[in-house]
Amino acid sequence: MYALRLRKMEIDTKVYSSLSKVYGSLTSEVLKQILLPSKRLYLRVNTMKITRDELLERLREKNIDIYPDPYVDEAVYIQLKGPYNIPLLNKTIIVDKYAAESIMIGASLYRPGIIKYDKFNEGEEVTVLAPNYRPVAIVKTLVSSEKLKHMRKGIVGENILSIYRAPAIRDLPEYSKGLFYPQSLPAIITTKILDPGPGELVIDMNAAPGGKTSHIVQLSRGACRVLALERNTKKAEVVRKTLTRLDLYKNVLILPLDSRYIHIDLDLVGKPDKILIDPPCTGLGVRPKIEITTQYKDIINSYLYQRQFLNTAKRIAGEETTIVYSTCTLTWEENEGNILYAVRKLGMKTIDLGRIPYADKVYYDDIVVYRFNPLKPIDLNGYFIAVLSPTAS
């Protein structure tokens, strides 16, 4: 099987230094870990449509080994199997890193993401390669290479052997019926921390793809008012589809607006009770990765962009507003650095929530924040959460 190797010099040295501010001598181990998938594939049960026990029973009847999370009521998980050896066959298909990272844990091969391919027949077994030529799966093709030339979308091959294996959950009728939403456990916990309540106005400043937006509706039983903002119109449509599939399009207004400027573009009546900031980030905590290509300039661009959402949240918040900030990355600049900015430059303060399941509470100067460490035995994605009050008093 492909050997996983990672040395300090294989990534941008400034990126390594940024991670070292957090992980110190364990930085190389963290980077090796994020090349691997989490051994738990989490689903959020849509408790507006089914109980957790009922969903567990239905999936177990399909011979899926699925377990309830002991701390988070609506969370269940499937244990990922593997790793398996992937043989290099005579015919290959090369895909981009995003497709490879999905295919290596069992996803089927779809037309988007295919970069290059040998000539092959329908029904032939072909090795799928990542851009760095790492074998990630064997697929049985459902079309010929000649037909593939004319395809723009659609399935190309069925995954019959991948490095890691999990059920094809998106092919299940329970998925199409909206009984669950695939979501990382830290992301589920983020919305639990936000704790939306009946009658509250909640602003989701970065709503796509709709996982946290739908969870806000679910937790409030559809009784809070949600303003879901997403500047990209195609991504805003994804939010709508997510809410529709889950039957959670209740008291939600989706606006294709750049939430950095809503204090200018919208005349909000009253102050929001809750604000969720889950901004675009470098995604270094998302697993698995084929390779680590992040440059330090990406971190700089990312944290400067993220601060604009904090600036706007401060402008629109009332004294009693709760702001939850989260990222799926590992860097100091996008996490602790941004929260120090919010406290020292914007006059906010962090809120100590006590213990959060699976998270490390981190005290850094005058802030308290929470990190999910991928080296912990529970083997989760890397993640960061901070809870802010807009005023220091």
DRENDO-1510 file (C-alpha; in Angstrom, 1 decimal, always signed):
<recs>
REC; n; res; u; v; w
REC; 1; MET; +0.0; +0.0; +0.0 .
REC; 2; TYR; +1.1; +3.6; -0.5 .
REC; 3; ALA; +3.4; +4.6; +2.2 .
REC; 4; LEU; +2.4; +7.7; +4.2 .
REC; 5; ARG; +5.4; +9.9; +4.6 .
REC; 6; LEU; +5.6; +13.4; +5.9 .
REC; 7; ARG; +8.6; +15.5; +6.8 .
REC; 8; LYS; +8.8; +19.1; +7.9 .
REC; 9; MET; +10.3; +20.2; +4.6 .
REC; 10; GLU; +7.5; +18.7; +2.5 .
REC; 11; ILE; +5.2; +21.5; +3.6 .
REC; 12; ASP; +5.6; +25.3; +3.7 .
REC; 13; THR; +7.9; +26.0; +6.7 .
REC; 14; LYS; +5.8; +28.9; +7.8 .
REC; 15; VAL; +2.7; +26.7; +7.8 .
REC; 16; TYR; +4.7; +24.2; +10.0 .
REC; 17; SER; +5.7; +27.0; +12.3 .
REC; 18; SER; +2.0; +28.2; +12.6 .
REC; 19; LEU; +1.0; +24.7; +13.6 .
REC; 20; SER; +3.9; +24.4; +16.0 .
REC; 21; LYS; +2.5; +27.4; +18.0 .
REC; 22; VAL; -0.4; +25.0; +18.9 .
REC; 23; TYR; +1.0; +21.5; +18.8 .
REC; 24; GLY; +4.8; +22.0; +19.5 .
REC; 25; SER; +6.8; +18.8; +19.2 .
REC; 26; LEU; +3.6; +16.9; +18.2 .
REC; 27; THR; +3.2; +18.9; +14.9 .
REC; 28; SER; +4.6; +16.2; +12.6 .
REC; 29; GLU; +2.3; +13.6; +14.2 .
REC; 30; VAL; -0.7; +15.9; +13.7 .
REC; 31; LEU; +0.2; +16.3; +10.1 .
REC; 32; LYS; +0.5; +12.6; +9.6 .
REC; 33; GLN; -2.8; +12.0; +11.3 .
REC; 34; ILE; -4.7; +14.4; +9.0 .
REC; 35; LEU; -3.6; +12.4; +6.0 .
REC; 36; LEU; -5.8; +9.6; +7.4 .
REC; 37; PRO; -9.6; +9.6; +7.8 .
REC; 38; SER; -11.3; +9.7; +11.1 .
REC; 39; LYS; -12.2; +6.1; +12.1 .
REC; 40; ARG; -15.7; +7.3; +12.9 .
REC; 41; LEU; -18.1; +8.5; +10.2 .
REC; 42; TYR; -20.7; +10.6; +12.0 .
REC; 43; LEU; -24.4; +11.3; +11.1 .
REC; 44; ARG; -26.7; +13.8; +12.7 .
REC; 45; VAL; -30.2; +12.3; +13.2 .
REC; 46; ASN; -33.0; +14.5; +12.1 .
REC; 47; THR; -35.0; +14.3; +15.3 .
REC; 48; MET; -37.8; +16.3; +13.6 .
REC; 49; LYS; -38.6; +13.2; +11.6 .
REC; 50; ILE; -37.3; +10.2; +13.5 .
REC; 51; THR; -35.8; +9.3; +16.9 .
REC; 52; ARG; -32.2; +8.2; +17.2 .
REC; 53; ASP; -33.2; +4.7; +18.3 .
REC; 54; GLU; -35.5; +4.3; +15.4 .
REC; 55; LEU; -32.8; +5.3; +12.9 .
REC; 56; LEU; -30.3; +3.0; +14.6 .
REC; 57; GLU; -32.8; +0.1; +14.3 .
REC; 58; ARG; -33.5; +0.8; +10.6 .
REC; 59; LEU; -29.8; +1.0; +9.6 .
REC; 60; ARG; -28.9; -2.1; +11.7 .
REC; 61; GLU; -31.6; -4.0; +9.8 .
REC; 62; LYS; -29.5; -3.2; +6.7 .
REC; 63; ASN; -26.5; -4.8; +8.4 .
REC; 64; ILE; -24.8; -1.5; +9.0 .
REC; 65; ASP; -22.8; -1.4; +12.2 .
REC; 66; ILE; -23.8; +1.9; +13.7 .
REC; 67; TYR; -23.6; +3.2; +17.3 .
REC; 68; PRO; -25.0; +6.1; +19.3 .
REC; 69; ASP; -22.6; +8.7; +20.5 .
REC; 70; PRO; -22.5; +8.6; +24.3 .
REC; 71; TYR; -22.5; +12.4; +24.8 .
REC; 72; VAL; -24.4; +14.0; +21.9 .
REC; 73; ASP; -28.0; +13.1; +21.7 .
REC; 74; GLU; -28.6; +13.3; +18.0 .
REC; 75; ALA; -25.2; +11.9; +16.9 .
REC; 76; VAL; -24.6; +8.4; +15.6 .
REC; 77; TYR; -21.5; +7.0; +14.0 .
REC; 78; ILE; -20.3; +4.2; +11.7 .
REC; 79; GLN; -16.9; +2.7; +12.3 .
REC; 80; LEU; -14.7; +3.0; +9.2 .
REC; 81; LYS; -13.0; -0.2; +8.1 .
REC; 82; GLY; -9.5; -0.5; +6.7 .
REC; 83; PRO; -6.9; +0.3; +5.6 .
REC; 84; TYR; -6.8; -2.1; +2.7 .
REC; 85; ASN; -4.2; -2.7; +0.0 .
REC; 86; ILE; -5.1; -1.2; -3.4 .
REC; 87; PRO; -3.5; -3.1; -6.3 .
REC; 88; LEU; -2.3; -1.1; -9.4 .
REC; 89; LEU; -4.2; -2.6; -12.4 .
REC; 90; ASN; -3.4; -2.2; -16.0 .
REC; 91; LYS; -6.0; +0.6; -16.5 .
REC; 92; THR; -6.1; +3.7; -14.4 .
REC; 93; ILE; -8.1; +6.9; -13.9 .
REC; 94; ILE; -6.5; +10.0; -12.3 .
REC; 95; VAL; -8.8; +12.2; -10.3 .
REC; 96; ASP; -8.3; +15.5; -8.5 .
REC; 97; LYS; -7.6; +15.7; -4.7 .
REC; 98; TYR; -11.1; +16.4; -3.7 .
REC; 99; ALA; -12.5; +13.4; -5.6 .
REC; 100; ALA; -9.6; +11.2; -4.3 .
REC; 101; GLU; -10.3; +12.1; -0.7 .
REC; 102; SER; -13.9; +11.0; -1.0 .
REC; 103; ILE; -13.2; +7.9; -3.1 .
REC; 104; MET; -10.6; +6.6; -0.7 .
REC; 105; ILE; -13.3; +6.2; +2.0 .
REC; 106; GLY; -15.8; +4.4; -0.3 .
REC; 107; ALA; -17.5; +7.0; -2.5 .
REC; 108; SER; -18.3; +6.1; -6.1 .
REC; 109; LEU; -16.5; +7.7; -9.0 .
REC; 110; TYR; -18.3; +10.6; -10.7 .
REC; 111; ARG; -17.4; +12.5; -13.8 .
REC; 112; PRO; -16.5; +15.8; -12.1 .
REC; 113; GLY; -13.0; +15.5; -10.7 .
REC; 114; ILE; -11.7; +13.1; -13.4 .
REC; 115; ILE; -8.5; +14.5; -14.8 .
REC; 116; LYS; -7.1; +11.8; -17.1 .
REC; 117; TYR; -7.9; +8.2; -18.0 .
REC; 118; ASP; -6.8; +5.2; -20.0 .
REC; 119; LYS; -9.0; +3.6; -22.6 .
REC; 120; PHE; -11.4; +1.2; -20.9 .
REC; 121; ASN; -14.6; -0.8; -21.5 .
REC; 122; GLU; -17.8; -0.7; -19.5 .
REC; 123; GLY; -17.7; -3.3; -16.7 .
REC; 124; GLU; -13.9; -3.2; -16.5 .
REC; 125; GLU; -12.1; -2.9; -13.2 .
REC; 126; VAL; -9.8; +0.2; -13.0 .
REC; 127; THR; -7.5; +1.6; -10.4 .
REC; 128; VAL; -8.3; +5.2; -9.4 .
REC; 129; LEU; -5.2; +7.3; -8.7 .
REC; 130; ALA; -4.9; +10.6; -6.8 .
REC; 131; PRO; -3.0; +13.5; -8.5 .
REC; 132; ASN; +0.2; +12.3; -6.7 .
REC; 133; TYR; -0.4; +8.8; -8.2 .
REC; 134; ARG; -1.4; +7.2; -5.0 .
REC; 135; PRO; -3.8; +4.3; -5.6 .
REC; 136; VAL; -7.0; +5.1; -3.7 .
REC; 137; ALA; -9.6; +2.6; -5.0 .
REC; 138; ILE; -10.7; +0.0; -7.5 .
REC; 139; VAL; -13.9; +0.8; -9.4 .
REC; 140; LYS; -16.0; -1.2; -11.8 .
REC; 141; THR; -16.8; +1.1; -14.6 .
REC; 142; LEU; -20.4; +1.7; -15.5 .
REC; 143; VAL; -19.6; +3.4; -18.8 .
REC; 144; SER; -16.8; +3.1; -21.4 .
REC; 145; SER; -14.0; +5.6; -21.8 .
REC; 146; GLU; -15.6; +6.5; -25.2 .
REC; 147; LYS; -18.8; +7.4; -23.5 .
REC; 148; LEU; -17.0; +9.2; -20.7 .
REC; 149; LYS; -15.6; +11.7; -23.3 .
REC; 150; HIS; -19.2; +13.1; -23.8 .
REC; 151; MET; -20.2; +13.1; -20.2 .
REC; 152; ARG; -20.3; +16.3; -18.0 .
REC; 153; LYS; -21.8; +14.7; -14.9 .
REC; 154; GLY; -23.1; +11.4; -13.6 .
REC; 155; ILE; -21.6; +8.2; -12.1 .
REC; 156; VAL; -18.7; +6.6; -14.0 .
REC; 157; GLY; -17.8; +3.7; -11.7 .
REC; 158; GLU; -18.9; +1.8; -8.7 .
REC; 159; ASN; -16.4; +1.7; -5.9 .
REC; 160; ILE; -15.6; -2.0; -5.1 .
REC; 161; LEU; -12.4; -1.6; -3.1 .
REC; 162; SER; -11.1; +1.5; -1.4 .
REC; 163; ILE; -8.4; +2.1; +1.2 .
REC; 164; TYR; -11.0; +2.7; +3.8 .
REC; 165; ARG; -14.6; +1.4; +3.6 .
REC; 166; ALA; -18.0; +2.7; +4.9 .
REC; 167; PRO; -21.5; +2.1; +3.6 .
REC; 168; ALA; -22.7; +4.3; +0.7 .
REC; 169; ILE; -24.9; +6.3; +3.1 .
REC; 170; ARG; -26.0; +8.8; +0.4 .
REC; 171; ASP; -27.5; +5.9; -1.6 .
REC; 172; LEU; -29.7; +4.9; +1.4 .
REC; 173; PRO; -33.5; +5.7; +1.3 .
REC; 174; GLU; -33.1; +7.1; +4.8 .
REC; 175; TYR; -30.8; +9.7; +3.3 .
REC; 176; SER; -33.1; +10.7; +0.5 .
REC; 177; LYS; -36.0; +10.8; +3.0 .
REC; 178; GLY; -34.0; +13.3; +5.1 .
REC; 179; LEU; -33.7; +11.2; +8.2 .
REC; 180; PHE; -30.1; +12.1; +8.8 .
REC; 181; TYR; -27.4; +14.5; +7.7 .
REC; 182; PRO; -23.7; +13.4; +7.4 .
REC; 183; GLN; -21.8; +15.8; +9.6 .
REC; 184; SER; -18.6; +15.8; +11.7 .
REC; 185; LEU; -19.1; +15.6; +15.4 .
REC; 186; PRO; -17.4; +18.9; +16.2 .
REC; 187; ALA; -19.7; +20.6; +13.7 .
REC; 188; ILE; -22.7; +19.1; +15.4 .
REC; 189; ILE; -21.4; +20.3; +18.8 .
REC; 190; THR; -20.9; +23.8; +17.4 .
REC; 191; THR; -24.7; +24.3; +16.9 .
REC; 192; LYS; -25.5; +22.6; +20.2 .
REC; 193; ILE; -23.3; +25.3; +21.8 .
REC; 194; LEU; -25.1; +28.0; +19.8 .
REC; 195; ASP; -28.3; +26.7; +21.5 .
REC; 196; PRO; -31.0; +28.4; +19.3 .
REC; 197; GLY; -34.3; +28.8; +21.1 .
REC; 198; PRO; -37.9; +29.5; +20.2 .
REC; 199; GLY; -38.6; +33.0; +19.1 .
REC; 200; GLU; -34.9; +33.9; +18.8 .
REC; 201; LEU; -33.4; +35.6; +15.7 .
REC; 202; VAL; -30.4; +33.6; +14.6 .
REC; 203; ILE; -28.0; +34.8; +11.9 .
REC; 204; ASP; -25.9; +32.2; +10.1 .
REC; 205; MET; -23.3; +34.3; +8.4 .
REC; 206; ASN; -21.8; +31.4; +6.3 .
REC; 207; ALA; -24.7; +29.1; +5.7 .
REC; 208; ALA; -23.5; +26.7; +2.9 .
REC; 209; PRO; -23.9; +23.8; +2.6 .
REC; 210; GLY; -26.7; +24.0; +5.2 .
REC; 211; GLY; -25.6; +21.5; +7.8 .
REC; 212; LYS; -25.5; +24.0; +10.7 .
REC; 213; THR; -28.5; +26.0; +9.3 .
REC; 214; SER; -30.6; +22.9; +9.3 .
REC; 215; HIS; -29.4; +21.9; +12.8 .
REC; 216; ILE; -30.5; +25.4; +14.1 .
REC; 217; VAL; -34.0; +24.7; +12.8 .
REC; 218; GLN; -33.9; +21.2; +14.3 .
REC; 219; LEU; -32.8; +22.3; +17.8 .
REC; 220; SER; -35.4; +25.0; +18.0 .
REC; 221; ARG; -38.1; +22.7; +16.5 .
REC; 222; GLY; -38.6; +25.2; +13.8 .
REC; 223; ALA; -39.6; +27.9; +16.3 .
REC; 224; CYS; -36.7; +30.3; +15.9 .
REC; 225; ARG; -36.2; +32.8; +13.0 .
REC; 226; VAL; -33.1; +32.0; +10.9 .
REC; 227; LEU; -31.4; +34.4; +8.5 .
REC; 228; ALA; -29.1; +32.2; +6.4 .
REC; 229; LEU; -26.5; +34.2; +4.3 .
REC; 230; GLU; -24.4; +32.9; +1.5 .
REC; 231; ARG; -22.8; +35.2; -1.1 .
REC; 232; ASN; -22.4; +32.5; -3.8 .
REC; 233; THR; -25.8; +31.9; -5.4 .
REC; 234; LYS; -25.0; +28.3; -6.3 .
REC; 235; LYS; -24.1; +27.6; -2.7 .
REC; 236; ALA; -27.2; +29.4; -1.5 .
REC; 237; GLU; -29.2; +26.9; -3.7 .
REC; 238; VAL; -27.3; +24.0; -2.0 .
REC; 239; VAL; -28.5; +25.4; +1.4 .
REC; 240; ARG; -32.1; +25.4; +0.1 .
REC; 241; LYS; -31.8; +21.8; -1.2 .
REC; 242; THR; -30.4; +20.7; +2.1 .
REC; 243; LEU; -33.2; +22.2; +4.1 .
REC; 244; THR; -35.8; +20.9; +1.7 .
REC; 245; ARG; -34.5; +17.3; +1.8 .
REC; 246; LEU; -34.5; +17.4; +5.6 .
REC; 247; ASP; -37.9; +19.0; +5.7 .
REC; 248; LEU; -36.4; +21.7; +7.8 .
REC; 249; TYR; -37.1; +24.7; +5.6 .
REC; 250; LYS; -39.1; +26.3; +8.5 .
REC; 251; ASN; -38.8; +30.0; +9.4 .
REC; 252; VAL; -35.6; +30.3; +7.3 .
REC; 253; LEU; -34.8; +33.2; +5.0 .
REC; 254; ILE; -31.9; +32.4; +2.6 .
REC; 255; LEU; -30.3; +35.5; +1.1 .
REC; 256; PRO; -27.5; +35.4; -1.5 .
REC; 257; LEU; -25.7; +38.3; +0.2 .
REC; 258; ASP; -22.2; +38.8; +1.4 .
REC; 259; SER; -22.6; +38.8; +5.2 .
REC; 260; ARG; -19.6; +41.1; +5.7 .
REC; 261; TYR; -21.8; +43.9; +4.5 .
REC; 262; ILE; -25.2; +43.2; +6.0 .
REC; 263; HIS; -25.0; +46.2; +8.2 .
REC; 264; ILE; -25.0; +48.2; +5.0 .
REC; 265; ASP; -27.2; +46.0; +2.8 .
REC; 266; LEU; -29.9; +45.1; +5.3 .
REC; 267; ASP; -32.0; +47.2; +7.7 .
REC; 268; LEU; -32.3; +44.7; +10.5 .
REC; 269; VAL; -35.2; +45.2; +12.9 .
REC; 270; GLY; -33.9; +44.5; +16.3 .
REC; 271; LYS; -30.7; +42.8; +17.4 .
REC; 272; PRO; -30.0; +39.1; +16.7 .
REC; 273; ASP; -30.0; +36.8; +19.7 .
REC; 274; LYS; -27.4; +34.4; +18.2 .
REC; 275; ILE; -24.8; +34.8; +15.5 .
REC; 276; LEU; -22.9; +31.9; +14.0 .
REC; 277; ILE; -19.6; +32.6; +12.2 .
REC; 278; ASP; -18.3; +29.5; +10.4 .
REC; 279; PRO; -16.1; +31.2; +7.8 .
REC; 280; PRO; -14.2; +29.8; +4.9 .
REC; 281; CYS; -10.8; +28.6; +6.2 .
REC; 282; THR; -7.7; +26.6; +5.1 .
REC; 283; GLY; -9.4; +23.4; +6.2 .
REC; 284; LEU; -6.3; +21.8; +7.6 .
REC; 285; GLY; -8.4; +19.9; +10.2 .
REC; 286; VAL; -10.6; +18.1; +7.5 .
REC; 287; ARG; -9.6; +14.5; +7.0 .
REC; 288; PRO; -8.4; +12.6; +5.1 .
REC; 289; LYS; -6.0; +14.5; +2.9 .
REC; 290; ILE; -4.1; +13.2; -0.1 .
REC; 291; GLU; -1.4; +15.8; +0.4 .
REC; 292; ILE; -0.9; +19.1; +2.2 .
REC; 293; THR; -0.5; +21.9; -0.2 .
REC; 294; THR; -1.5; +24.9; +2.0 .
REC; 295; GLN; +0.9; +27.9; +1.7 .
REC; 296; TYR; +1.4; +30.5; +4.4 .
REC; 297; LYS; -0.1; +33.1; +2.1 .
REC; 298; ASP; -3.3; +31.1; +2.2 .
REC; 299; ILE; -3.4; +31.4; +6.0 .
REC; 300; ILE; -2.8; +35.1; +5.8 .
REC; 301; ASN; -5.6; +35.6; +3.3 .
REC; 302; SER; -7.9; +33.4; +5.3 .
REC; 303; TYR; -7.5; +35.1; +8.7 .
REC; 304; LEU; -7.8; +38.6; +7.2 .
REC; 305; TYR; -11.0; +37.5; +5.5 .
REC; 306; GLN; -12.4; +35.9; +8.6 .
REC; 307; ARG; -11.8; +39.0; +10.6 .
REC; 308; GLN; -14.3; +40.9; +8.4 .
REC; 309; PHE; -17.1; +38.6; +9.6 .
REC; 310; LEU; -16.1; +39.3; +13.2 .
REC; 311; ASN; -16.1; +43.1; +12.5 .
REC; 312; THR; -19.6; +42.9; +11.1 .
REC; 313; ALA; -20.9; +40.6; +13.9 .
REC; 314; LYS; -19.7; +43.2; +16.4 .
REC; 315; ARG; -21.6; +45.9; +14.5 .
REC; 316; ILE; -24.9; +44.1; +14.4 .
REC; 317; ALA; -24.8; +42.5; +17.8 .
REC; 318; GLY; -26.7; +43.7; +20.8 .
REC; 319; GLU; -25.3; +43.5; +24.3 .
REC; 320; GLU; -27.0; +40.2; +25.0 .
REC; 321; THR; -26.1; +38.6; +21.6 .
REC; 322; THR; -24.1; +35.3; +21.7 .
REC; 323; ILE; -21.6; +34.9; +18.9 .
REC; 324; VAL; -20.2; +31.4; +18.1 .
REC; 325; TYR; -17.0; +31.3; +15.9 .
REC; 326; SER; -15.9; +28.0; +14.5 .
REC; 327; THR; -13.4; +26.7; +11.9 .
REC; 328; CYS; -12.3; +23.3; +10.6 .
REC; 329; THR; -8.6; +24.2; +10.5 .
REC; 330; LEU; -5.7; +23.9; +12.9 .
REC; 331; THR; -3.7; +27.2; +12.5 .
REC; 332; TRP; -3.1; +29.6; +15.3 .
REC; 333; GLU; -3.8; +32.7; +13.1 .
REC; 334; GLU; -7.3; +31.6; +12.0 .
REC; 335; ASN; -8.2; +30.5; +15.5 .
REC; 336; GLU; -6.6; +31.9; +18.7 .
REC; 337; GLY; -5.2; +34.8; +16.7 .
REC; 338; ASN; -8.6; +35.9; +15.4 .
REC; 339; ILE; -10.2; +35.5; +18.8 .
REC; 340; LEU; -7.4; +37.7; +20.4 .
REC; 341; TYR; -8.3; +40.2; +17.7 .
REC; 342; ALA; -12.0; +40.1; +18.6 .
REC; 343; VAL; -11.2; +40.6; +22.3 .
REC; 344; ARG; -8.4; +43.2; +22.1 .
REC; 345; LYS; -9.4; +45.2; +19.0 .
REC; 346; LEU; -13.2; +44.8; +18.9 .
REC; 347; GLY; -13.8; +44.8; +22.7 .
REC; 348; MET; -15.4; +41.4; +22.9 .
REC; 349; LYS; -14.8; +38.7; +25.5 .
REC; 350; THR; -14.7; +34.9; +25.4 .
REC; 351; ILE; -17.2; +32.8; +27.4 .
REC; 352; ASP; -16.0; +29.8; +29.4 .
REC; 353; LEU; -18.5; +27.0; +28.9 .
REC; 354; GLY; -16.8; +24.6; +31.2 .
REC; 355; ARG; -16.4; +21.1; +29.8 .
REC; 356; ILE; -17.3; +20.4; +26.1 .
REC; 357; PRO; -17.4; +16.7; +25.1 .
REC; 358; TYR; -14.2; +15.6; +23.3 .
REC; 359; ALA; -12.7; +19.1; +23.3 .
REC; 360; ASP; -9.6; +20.5; +24.9 .
REC; 361; LYS; -10.2; +23.8; +26.8 .
REC; 362; VAL; -7.4; +26.1; +25.8 .
REC; 363; TYR; -6.4; +29.2; +27.9 .
REC; 364; TYR; -4.3; +31.6; +25.9 .
REC; 365; ASP; -3.5; +35.0; +27.4 .
REC; 366; ASP; -6.9; +36.6; +28.1 .
REC; 367; ILE; -9.1; +34.1; +26.1 .
REC; 368; VAL; -10.6; +30.7; +26.6 .
REC; 369; VAL; -11.3; +28.6; +23.5 .
REC; 370; TYR; -11.9; +25.0; +22.5 .
REC; 371; ARG; -10.0; +22.7; +20.2 .
REC; 372; PHE; -10.7; +19.2; +18.9 .
REC; 373; ASN; -7.3; +17.5; +18.6 .
REC; 374; PRO; -7.0; +14.8; +15.9 .
REC; 375; LEU; -4.4; +13.0; +18.0 .
REC; 376; LYS; -6.9; +12.2; +20.7 .
REC; 377; PRO; -8.0; +8.5; +20.9 .
REC; 378; ILE; -11.5; +9.4; +19.8 .
REC; 379; ASP; -9.8; +10.2; +16.4 .
REC; 380; LEU; -11.9; +13.2; +15.3 .
REC; 381; ASN; -11.3; +15.9; +12.7 .
REC; 382; GLY; -9.3; +18.9; +13.9 .
REC; 383; TYR; -11.7; +21.7; +14.8 .
REC; 384; PHE; -11.9; +25.0; +16.8 .
REC; 385; ILE; -14.7; +26.8; +18.6 .
REC; 386; ALA; -14.9; +30.0; +20.5 .
REC; 387; VAL; -18.0; +31.6; +22.2 .
REC; 388; LEU; -18.0; +35.4; +22.3 .
REC; 389; SER; -19.9; +38.1; +24.1 .
REC; 390; PRO; -19.9; +41.4; +22.0 .
REC; 391; THR; -19.0; +43.4; +25.1 .
REC; 392; ALA; -16.3; +43.0; +27.6 .
REC; 393; SER; -18.5; +44.0; +30.6 .
</recs>
